[in-house]
Amino acid sequence: MRNKGLNVGSAVDIDAYDTAILSALCDNAELSSIELAKLVHLSRTAVARRVTNLRDRGVIGRAVVRVQYDKLGFSIRAFVEISAPERDSFKIRDELLEKPEVLNLSVVLGENLIITEVIAVDTKHLHQFLTWIHDRGYSETKVILQQYGSKIAFRDRIDMIERARSDIDPRLVPAPTGKHRS
C-alpha cells in the first residue's frame, strides 16, 4: 500500500494505511488489533501504534454503544429546533444538556439556533418536554418516522475529500508535511 498523504485545510494528515484502518474500524469498531492487522497488512504493533496516533490526533474518538431506545420503550424520536433570544441561548443550551430526553444538541446558523435530537416514551411525554421548551423560546418539532444510516463507505468519503482538494486553488491549501509516523 503506497503512503499517500491526505491533508485538506486544517485536516489531520492521514495516509493509505490510516485510511484502511479507519475504514475497517468504521465497518466494525470491535476488531481486535490482530484482526485489524490482518485486514490492513501491517503488524499488530504497527496497527496499535497507528490507532494510538489517530486517537492522540483526535481522528478517532471514544467508541460508544449505540442504544436502540425504541427497544427500551422510547417510542418517539424527534428533532426539536429551538429559537430564543441570543442572550438566553447559552442558558437554554446548558439546561437542555441536563435533560434526559436530549440525545444530542447542535448550535447552528439560521433562524433556529439550537437543534436537539430527543427521545420520549409517548406523545404525552413529548408534549411535556415541548411545554418546558416553550416556556423558554419558540420551537419546531419534526418527529422521526424512520432513520437510516448512510451506505457510503468511509473510503468513499476520503475519495470525496481528495476530489474536492483537486478543485481547490493549491495556494489556499497547505501542502502535506510528509511527516507521518508508521
ABEGO torsion letter per residue (X at the ends): XBBBBBBBEABBBBBAAAAAAAAAAAABAABBAAAAAAAAGBBAAAAAAAAAAAAAAGABBBBBBBBBAAAAGBABBBBBBBBBBAAAAAAAAAAAAABAABABBBBBBEABABBBBBBBABAAAAAAAAAAAAAAEBBBBBBBABBBBBABBAAAAAAAAAAAAAABBAAABBBBAGBBBX
